[in-house]
């Protein structure tokens, strides 16, 4: 790459810009630059790195300053800084997309001084280049178990003191399997095979070589099943595709300890799945159908909540979602923005879950590698076109635990997905998870978003999240760097002003976000976590009336450490109180009734996968002599399946049976008129999303300080929606993936503890 090419990518030319710096100095001509360059590349292997090309790239950005350094308003400086970063990124991206034999698999965008930016980008890129393939890091199921254990340890260390067991549970040390390839022996770091040695058509992702011919054979085998899924018909029985060298049980990602053969041992056909019943009127977020469709597939303009289509468990007549149904027709996708706590890239690729990122610009929000603290808050471009966004963690604890999709189709439609499932096979095949999907059609004319419209709160919340996680920077970079960047239909300009293109009028849910940080003052703390949920419930008046009480239960897969103070505040917030309303409440003296659903040891042992299936269930210190009476056993309606769904169900019950209703909500003749009068009112609500029942996820509000503060450790996202008053319990029973009412723990029951019970 000569100086004109470098300048062209940066928006300049050597002939029309008199201020352009001279050519790359030879060694000895600029000792200061020599010292800088030698310091940033001292540990690199000359056999794997083109030092001359690195020197040119380093010189192109060494000691340059963005326009923001010249002055101007702070808002302009931020935008100009992002623009400059995008230009610098384009310099490296151009090489990735134009030179197939590039040894630099990624570039990291930073907001610091450009010299430091380049130094880190080179270091991270070259380190990745030495890896034999895309490392699994946090995207492996094995890593999920480790990361959840770390989050649990953080919750135990940081939460308020409360009654707990004396023993401290130790996290198991997880290991990531080293994956051999056909051209190298097993080792910690192996150079990626040279492209010149490939004999057959291949796809390179990072340093990994994938056999395109084999993938094409598998694609054809899956095509019929995928098309059937997209059309809404039941999934036909198909044989499991023959594993390829790129996707076998031995070469695949490490899995949760004891779960290495779970999904591979499950028949791909799974239990028979009868066509779903068309009678869904009782379900608050399901339509009776038929559903509209376009070239991208079936869509849901009113929103649709379903559980995943498992391959184990009893057959169900309920509608379910598969990954293929969620994503739609690959050829009709123009942009994907997604987030997941764990991603199994080999499963995603091998099962054709997502379109190739070389063709479809893709932004993936995921946790940064724990062993790479410099990646925290950064953006990483991969040569296959994916842009990885690592959300900024403000403390040493916490998790980027969000699970969502934004899929932009060429038909003009936008799909938003909020999920409890990670992008790993077992979350979709052998464990209960719940998915919400809503599609938004384009408006004939833009309608600017208004903060006073409840339906516009949904996209405005996402706009805030996108800005916080720097999706705007990632989008600008993709638009400039990706071969199909000019076709991206969504830009971040004017605070994601393109959101005004879509019809949000059919939104029936409210969004609840958690973003790590410490927030001060009521206005700030009401934006996130449990304070946000309380504010939403108060605004919507989804709260018990005078003479009513809250009947509530929380189903989750990971629990925190609870104190009476935190538990009581949580109950006040979910009763529809705002932070202001509970700031002066009296000190609690009794634990409120919030049923905690978590599987017993006996339950786990009786499931189809047994103890091996409990690898993502964490009880921690939540269970003790004080909280024992709150625990209930969670059992899937499909039988023999564990629960990964995070669901908070609240209904409003008469304190003294004032409407003449018993617990089954059957009206007597004397009270039927009153019940009819209340049928259009709200009788409860349900939360579904990524939040587990823990202070790390929901945050802790401290009223002793003036002004009050909210501390949150995790990124989380979920929805809350109302239940009809005249059928709230029936709707709750319909929505829940578990059997209600859940059974109380007996005297001999203990919660599943993977550290103590795996044996």
Secondary structure as GFF3:
##gff-version 3
##sequence-region A 1 759
A	DSSP	alpha_helix	3	9	.	.	.	ID=ss1
A	DSSP	alpha_helix	31	41	.	.	.	ID=ss2
A	DSSP	alpha_helix	51	61	.	.	.	ID=ss3
A	DSSP	three_ten_helix	67	70	.	.	.	ID=ss4
A	DSSP	alpha_helix	74	98	.	.	.	ID=ss5
A	DSSP	beta_strand	106	109	.	.	.	ID=ss6
A	DSSP	alpha_helix	114	129	.	.	.	ID=ss7
A	DSSP	three_ten_helix	137	139	.	.	.	ID=ss8
A	DSSP	alpha_helix	141	158	.	.	.	ID=ss9
A	DSSP	three_ten_helix	195	197	.	.	.	ID=ss10
A	DSSP	beta_strand	202	205	.	.	.	ID=ss11
A	DSSP	beta_strand	208	211	.	.	.	ID=ss12
A	DSSP	alpha_helix	212	230	.	.	.	ID=ss13
A	DSSP	alpha_helix	262	265	.	.	.	ID=ss14
A	DSSP	beta_strand	293	294	.	.	.	ID=ss15
A	DSSP	beta_strand	297	298	.	.	.	ID=ss16
A	DSSP	beta_strand	304	308	.	.	.	ID=ss17
A	DSSP	beta_strand	320	321	.	.	.	ID=ss18
A	DSSP	alpha_helix	323	327	.	.	.	ID=ss19
A	DSSP	three_ten_helix	330	332	.	.	.	ID=ss20
A	DSSP	beta_strand	333	339	.	.	.	ID=ss21
A	DSSP	alpha_helix	345	350	.	.	.	ID=ss22
A	DSSP	beta_strand	361	365	.	.	.	ID=ss23
A	DSSP	three_ten_helix	373	375	.	.	.	ID=ss24
A	DSSP	beta_strand	379	382	.	.	.	ID=ss25
A	DSSP	beta_strand	386	389	.	.	.	ID=ss26
A	DSSP	beta_strand	404	409	.	.	.	ID=ss27
A	DSSP	beta_strand	414	419	.	.	.	ID=ss28
A	DSSP	alpha_helix	425	429	.	.	.	ID=ss29
A	DSSP	beta_strand	434	440	.	.	.	ID=ss30
A	DSSP	alpha_helix	454	468	.	.	.	ID=ss31
A	DSSP	alpha_helix	471	481	.	.	.	ID=ss32
A	DSSP	three_ten_helix	485	487	.	.	.	ID=ss33
A	DSSP	alpha_helix	493	496	.	.	.	ID=ss34
A	DSSP	three_ten_helix	497	501	.	.	.	ID=ss35
A	DSSP	beta_strand	510	514	.	.	.	ID=ss36
A	DSSP	beta_strand	517	520	.	.	.	ID=ss37
A	DSSP	alpha_helix	522	525	.	.	.	ID=ss38
A	DSSP	alpha_helix	529	540	.	.	.	ID=ss39
A	DSSP	beta_strand	548	555	.	.	.	ID=ss40
A	DSSP	alpha_helix	564	574	.	.	.	ID=ss41
A	DSSP	alpha_helix	579	582	.	.	.	ID=ss42
A	DSSP	beta_strand	594	597	.	.	.	ID=ss43
A	DSSP	alpha_helix	601	606	.	.	.	ID=ss44
A	DSSP	three_ten_helix	610	614	.	.	.	ID=ss45
A	DSSP	three_ten_helix	628	630	.	.	.	ID=ss46
A	DSSP	beta_strand	631	633	.	.	.	ID=ss47
A	DSSP	beta_strand	647	654	.	.	.	ID=ss48
A	DSSP	alpha_helix	672	677	.	.	.	ID=ss49
A	DSSP	beta_strand	682	689	.	.	.	ID=ss50
A	DSSP	alpha_helix	695	698	.	.	.	ID=ss51
A	DSSP	beta_strand	700	702	.	.	.	ID=ss52
A	DSSP	beta_strand	709	712	.	.	.	ID=ss53
A	DSSP	beta_strand	716	724	.	.	.	ID=ss54
A	DSSP	three_ten_helix	725	727	.	.	.	ID=ss55
A	DSSP	alpha_helix	728	735	.	.	.	ID=ss56
A	DSSP	beta_strand	743	744	.	.	.	ID=ss57
A	DSSP	alpha_helix	754	757	.	.	.	ID=ss58
###
